[in-house]
Every structure is written in structure tokens, then in C-alpha cells.
Amino acid sequence: MNKSLPELERPEFSEQEAGLLLEENYGICCTLEELPGERDRNYLAQEHNGESYVLKISNSCETLEFLKVQNNALESAAMLLEKGRIPSVYPNKNGEPLSRVRSTNGSLHWLRLVPYVDGLSMAEYRPHTREFLLELGAMCGTVTKALHKIPLRTLDRRLLWEMHNVQDTLNEYLTWIKDKKLRNRVSRSLDLYKRTMEPLESKLRRGWIHNDFNDYNVLVLPKLAGTPDLGLIDFGDMTHSYLVAEPAVACAYAMLDKPDPLEAAVHLIRGFHQRFPLEEIELEILFPMILMRLCLSLTIGAFQQQNDPKNEYLGISQQHACELLERLHEVNPRFAYYLFRDACNMEAFPSLPEFSKWQKKVAGSFHFLLGEPLNTEKTTVLDLSAGSSFSAKSEGMSLEAQQEFLDTYLREKNAEIGVGKYLEARSFYAADEFVNDSLDGHEKRTIHLGIDICVPAGTVIYAPIKGVVHQIQDNKSELDYGPTVILKHQPEDGPVFYTLYGHLSRECLKQLKTGQIVSGGTALAKIGDSNENGGWLPHVHFQIILDLFDYDGNYPGVALPSRKKVWCSICPDPGMMLGLGCESTAEEIDSGQLLNRRRNVFGQSLSLSYQEPLIIVRGQGQSLIDSKGQFYLDCVNNVAHVGHSHPDIAKAQSNQAYVLNTNTRYLNPVNIEYAERLCGLFPEPLNTCFLVCSGSEANELALRIAGTVNGQKDMIVLEEAYHGNTKVNIDISPYKHNGPGGTGPPEWVHQIPMPYLYRGLYRDPATAGKLYADEVLKICEKVSGQGNPPAAFICE
């Protein structure tokens, strides 16, 4: 094998020589600074007037025809993107876009000058939010739209980074990877690509693509608010290849160093599809193609680094690419395919319509899971959602107390069977096993993918349809399934699918064998107790599965809210098979509809926080819980001093509500005892209390007391303070009267600086206390000198 390739040999020009070429061809005289590059020489040229350029000296193998295609691409892309985000070519002194130059070793090269595109490289910019990745995908799609219709020219050129030659390139350069494990991963990735590509290749669209949306070619111009502006440079790897290779390359780099690489890819693909729609067949090869780009980066990078060890740019992404390839080998390619389909607004599991049609056709023929119908008066549907009082009251109880609580609830409903809903967002999946790292932080798997049937331990369950025992396993970990059976079904007139039965008795582990045929209506297993079923109340978790992936004896029973659509396509509603109606499927709260309803009944002055308002359905301790079962640390609400929904307080409130809830114009021992205990917490002479309903009411009353005692009105307040929503409280709240719609403070309100060491007026801890106190003293002396001593100083 040749250890050197002409297309990888960079032009031999010093900065001084490049400067002379710049002056000779463009009449610009300035100092140059070399920029990173793989095959070309690139120099940053900066004039004294602030104008910046990039002088590009192409590799000697680059032909005039190809450079003309590049220039055409630059013009086409610039027409669809914001001005200045794509470099354009400056003409030389002769009005030509290209100049021919010779290096000291005699080789000929083409010279171009383009404007410098400002911005940080994507590799340096953080954070890579979902909005950022969506915008990146949109730019990638826009560039593909601009480039793919450029006429094909016959070019005598082969580029190592071309996806249509990836198999030959990897086979040729794989030996340069010395790490055996890494080499095996590349080989397995190549095998997957070959298997997937073979039936698809002739059907894939082709055209010109940029082919190098790497994290150093994408430039980011941050803004104070909103998504940053993006730019793109280096069209030197352009090639006429598969169009789907464009988002594949972009994904390979966007996924680097992400907590959940697939999440990053999904956002990028969604943005790409909005600008340049992908075809279903292209989505089939997209994940293997992402792997191929990573493999190219690792193999060619290994070769280049050994031949040009001084060029740090060649190895800049190697470690991250190696780590990403290792992580992606844990991903089932079909799951990635389903995610990408969903990102493009397609049904995630392609054959779901076929299954749904079959299930509807045979709906009346399924056998009863418990041997008797579930849609009777003996059955009640439970609300175990994050915002239900059932969950709030039962979470934190012992299993014995939970069972007693459930039994009491069922008796109140005159029911014997409880049904837990499909697609319900539950907050009690709190273990680390349910937590996933995402771009926005932790996201918990909370969406229930099956239906729970709550009946006593030992209850027999029956197979609803003929099947074969495909997998059987005791998942012993705490909060897992315990003994689990998965049946495979292959009806003559329908598609293959699976049913899962979790939280069973260990008896089934001895009674059932893999490969055993189970007839519909046959006793399958018994429901296990909490000592064997994973630590849950006795119930069976029933789930339909259309793709088992690589799971063996276990399978996700709850999903991330962000992937709900994907998982409910893979695991469709089992209610029909169980003979249940739509009430066994949870309805998701529509934030848009809820927002419109709020606007219809609430005043506009009641603002909402965040661009995407949170739907908060419950509080627990220091946390707020949204409708998807996600927890947020509450650093805003100052009302719940002992934590949200403290059980002792909730119990005391409930007990009192059963007895009496009225005002204080009557004698009552309870409120007097409460007031005595409250006053006992304060030093003398604070020995009297007024029971009020809100902070606004408390502050209003405090102002009245102060004015009554000293006959004065002037108040001293802190800047940015907020004291309530009554007229007088707004007057003493700079946060309100100095804010939007405010008219400023009345003349009797005097403001002092916030005693804030970090950004405040005084920041030295040794002197700040006295200096801030002196600010209060100054106002006291001023208003007293005017004959109006302050009525009070209010500080919360």
C-alpha cells in the first residue's frame, strides 16, 4: 500500500509566499495566519480596515472543472441562506474567480479568495440544544436543496470521503487501525452497511452534496436571544453521491459527545426533513451510513496521522468518534430507523397499520386474560398518573399500606379488579434505572407501555391467543418484572407479534419451556406476590410488542415521554385484545388547548414562565412534577415552606375540612391553640397574630398597622422587591411599578439598593453590611428632615 497519496499532500507554500500571491493576484497586502486544513492550504488575511479574507490554495489534484462546480455550489447555497453565512468567491485582478500558481517544488495549484465567515466552530460552541440541532438540520437540508440539482460533470476524481466508495475505502485502509477492538467494530459496521445497502442502492437518489458538515466546518454566531446564526465553509469535499449521505455526515458529527447521541440525530433529521424531505428508503440506510462516516473518520484519520503527525487537525475528532462508535454499537439499527421515521412524521413502525387492521378484524375472538371479561361492573380503571391523588397518597407508603389503600379504593368502587392505563405518565418510576441523560438534563421513563391488571396474588392468567413460549426469565432486580413470559404469535392471517406478561409467580419458571406451544384460553401462569414480582403490588403487566429487537427475557415497559410516539407504534394499545374500551388508554393533556382555555378565563396580566409553559400537575417535597411525570427542583415558589404536599399538613387540612372551615368571629379552641403555638415561636414583644390568607393580605395589613401606630405614610423598600398584587402593595413593589406597564414609584416610596455581594453596589464582605445600612439611614434622615419620618421599612 502507498503510504502517501497525492490528493492528501498539502500544497508547499509558506505564509510569506502566500502573502506575495495575495498581493500579486488581488492587490491586498496584509499579514497571514494559516488555518487548519486536510488537503488544501488556507490562510486568514486581515486588513487594517477590519476586512477579513481566506486565501485558499487547492491541492494539486483538484481540477478546474471541479473547482467550477464548487463555485457554482457556493453561489447556489448563498441564494438560499442569509447573507454572509456562505463564502462567495472574489474575482482576481483580471476579473477571474481562479488563479493558477506554482509552488517552489514546481507543482501547479488553483488559488481563490473568499470572505472570512465569522463565528465559533460548532465544536467550540455550547450548548447544542434541540433548537440548535433543528436549525443545523434545516441548514443542511437547505444546502442539499441548493446543491443536488447542479448539473453532473464528468470528473476524473476519487475522494476518500465519498460514501458511494466507502466499502472499498474501508477495506483498503482498515489495517491502519492498530486497536483490535476498534478494528472489529469498524468491520461489524461495514457488514451491517453491506447487508442494508445491497437491496437499496439502485433506488437511492443521487446528486451533488457538501459531504463535510463536520463540527469545524459549521460556524456559529451566537445571539443574546434565540437560536444562533449558522454558517458553512469548506466545500472542498463536495461529491456527487447519495443525497442521504448529507444528513448522515452531519449526524455523525452532531452526535459527538452528546448524552444521548440518537436524540441529537433525531432533532437534526427533523430539521433536515422540513427543508429537504427524505424518502422512506433513505431512512433505512441512514443509521448504517452514520456508522460509515464515523468509520471513515477513524480509518482515514489513522492513516493520515501516521503520514502527517504534525497536522493536529487530522486527529481532532478521533477520540470522540471512537467513543461514539462504541456507544452506537449498543443501538439496534431498527430502533434508530424507527426514531428517524418518526422524526420525518412517518409511522415509526412501518407495519403497525397491518397489525391494527388484523387486530380489529379478529377483535371478538381473543380469550379473556383472567378467564372472564374485564369490562364488567367488577372492574374499575385506576388513575395512577403523575397528577392523581391516588398516586400522591400512595407513593411513599409501605407495600402493605399500599395494598390496604388499593383494597379500600376498590371497595368504595364496588370493584374487585383494578386496571392501570396504557400510555399513562406515572411519577413513581423513580429508580436510577428509569433515568436517561438528555440534551435538557435528566429525563425519566414514565410512559406506561402496557396495561396493568391488579388482582390478588395467585390469580391465574390465560393466553388470549395461541402462541409459542419465546422467552421466559426471572428478572430479579428490584422494581423489575420478576418472572416474565414472552409469547410469540404468528396468526395465519396476520403479522408476527409478541405479548409480554410481567410480575408473575415463580411457578411458571418450572412449568413453561421455551418453544412450548400455548393454545388460546390455556392457563399460562399465576400472578406473583411482592416478594417475587419485583417488589410491586400483585398485578400482571400485559404488553403487545411488534419488534422484540435484541432483548432476551426482558423488555422496556415504560418509555421516555420524548419517544412516546415511537414506542406506542412499536407497542400498540393492548386494550382491544383485553376486551377493554378507550377508558383504559390515558389521554395526554394538550398544552395548546389548555393554554387557549386559560386565555379564555384568566386575565392577560397572569403571565406564564418559559417559552414552552410547563404543565405542572403536582408538588412533592422540594419538587414540582409535570404532566409527563418529570421532576423539577422548585426554586421559585416560596409558599411551601415545608415542601409541597407534606403528608402531615395534608392530613391535618383534610381532617379540619371535615369539621369546620369558617372565619374567626366565633370562639373556637382550634384556632386559638394554633395562634398560641405560633406566637410562642417569636421573641417578646411579638405576642399577637392576625390569621390571613395571602402575602398580599398580610403586607396590606402590616402597612395599615404601621400607619395607624405612627401616623406616617412614607415607606422604604428594596429595589426589585415584590410585596403583593393590591394597589398599595404594587406602590411599594419596584418589581411591578418599575416594570412593564408600571408608572414608577409614588413620592412616598423610597428605594434602597439590593444588599447583594455578587453584583450589588457594595461587594466587599468586610464593609458591605454597614454601607447598605447607611443607605437606609440616609433616607431616614432625608425624609425626617422634610417632616415625614418613615412609617416602616419593609424587606422580605
GINOR-V913776 format. One record per backbone hydrogen bond with DSSP energy under -0.5 kcal/mol. NH is the residue of the N-H (numbers start at 1). CO is the residue of the C=O. Records with the same first field share a line. If there is no record, write none. Layout:
NH->CO  CO
This chain:
8->5
9->5  6
10->8
13->11
18->14
19->15
20->16
21->17
22->18
23->19
24->20
25->21
26->22
27->23
28->22
29->27
30->28
33->44
35->42
41->57
42->35  40
43->55
44->33
45->43  53
46->31
47->51
50->47
53->45
54->114
55->43
56->54  112
57->41  55
58->56  110
62->59
67->63
68->64
69->65
70->66
71->67
72->68
73->69
74->70
75->71
76->72
77->73
78->74
79->75
80->76  77
81->77
85->82
87->232
90->113
92->96
93->25
95->92
99->111
101->99  109
103->107
104->12
106->103
109->101
111->99
112->56
113->90
114->54
115->88
116->52
118->116
120->220
122->218
123->215
124->121
125->121
129->127
133->129
134->130
135->131
136->132
137->133
138->134
139->135
140->136
141->137
142->138
143->139
144->140
145->141
146->142
147->143
148->144
150->147
155->153
157->155
162->159
165->162
166->163
169->165
170->166
171->167
172->168
173->169
174->170
176->173
177->174
178->176
180->178
183->179
184->180
185->181
186->182
187->183
188->184
189->185
190->186
191->187
192->188
193->189
194->190
195->191
196->192
197->193
198->194
199->195
200->197
201->197
203->200
204->200  201
207->241
209->239
214->212
217->214
218->214
219->217  231
220->120
221->229
222->220
229->221
231->219
232->85
233->217
238->235
239->209
241->207  239
243->205
245->242
246->243
247->243
248->244
249->245
250->246
251->247
252->248
253->249
254->250
255->251
256->253
258->255
263->260
264->260
265->261
266->262
267->263
268->264
269->265
270->266
271->267
272->268
273->269
274->270
275->271  272
276->272
282->279
283->279
284->280
285->281
286->282
287->283
289->285
290->286
291->287
292->288
293->289
294->290
295->291
296->292
297->293
298->294
299->295
300->296
301->296  297
302->298
303->299
304->300
305->301
306->302
307->303
308->304
311->308
312->310
314->311
315->312
316->313
318->315
321->317
322->318
323->319
324->320
325->321
326->322
327->323
328->324
329->325
330->327
331->328
335->332
336->332
337->333
338->334
339->335
340->336
341->337
342->338
343->339
344->340  341
345->342
346->341
350->348
352->349
355->351
356->352
357->353
358->354
359->355
360->356
361->357
362->358
363->360
365->362
366->363
367->464
370->372
371->368
376->374
379->376
380->417
382->419
384->382
386->425
388->385
392->388
393->389
394->390
395->391
397->394
402->398
403->399
404->400
405->401
406->402
407->403
408->404
409->405
410->406
411->407
412->408
413->409
414->411
415->410
416->378
417->378
418->454
419->380
420->418  452
421->382
422->584
423->448
424->421
426->424  446
430->428
434->431
435->432
436->443
438->441
441->438
443->436
445->434
446->444  559
447->559
448->424  446
449->557
451->542
452->420
453->540
454->418  452
455->453
458->527
459->456
461->525
462->369
463->522
467->518
468->488
469->516
470->468  486
471->486
473->484
475->473  482
476->474
479->534
480->477
482->475
483->504  532
484->473
485->501
486->471
487->499
488->468
489->497
491->495
494->491
497->489
498->545
499->487
500->543
501->485
502->541
503->481
504->483
505->526
508->505
509->506
510->506  507
511->507
512->508
515->469
516->513
518->467
521->463
522->519
524->461
525->461
527->459
528->503
532->529
533->529
540->453
541->502
542->451  540
543->500
544->572
545->498
546->570
551->548
559->447
561->444
563->560
564->561
567->563
568->564
569->565  566
570->566
571->567
572->570
578->574
579->576
580->575
584->581
585->582
586->422
588->586
591->589
594->590
595->591
596->592
597->593
598->594
599->595
600->596
601->597  598
602->598
606->603
607->605
613->611
616->614
617->615  625
618->625
620->623
621->644
623->620
624->632
625->618
626->630
627->615
629->626
632->624
634->622
635->633
641->639
643->640
644->621
646->643
650->646
651->647
652->648
653->649
654->650
655->651
656->652
657->653
658->654
659->655  656
660->656
672->668
673->669
674->670
675->671
676->672
677->673
678->674
679->675
680->676
681->678
682->679
686->683
687->685
692->690
698->694
699->695
700->696
701->697
702->698
703->699
704->700
705->701
706->702
707->703
708->704
709->705
710->706
711->707
715->748
716->792
717->750
719->752
721->718
730->726
731->727
732->728
733->730
734->732
735->721
736->733
737->730  733
738->734
739->736
742->739
744->737
749->746
750->715
752->717
756->754
760->756
765->763
767->764
768->764
771->767
772->768
773->769
774->770
775->771
776->772
777->773
778->774
779->775
780->776
781->777
782->778
783->779
784->780
785->781
786->782
787->784
788->783
791->714
792->714
794->716
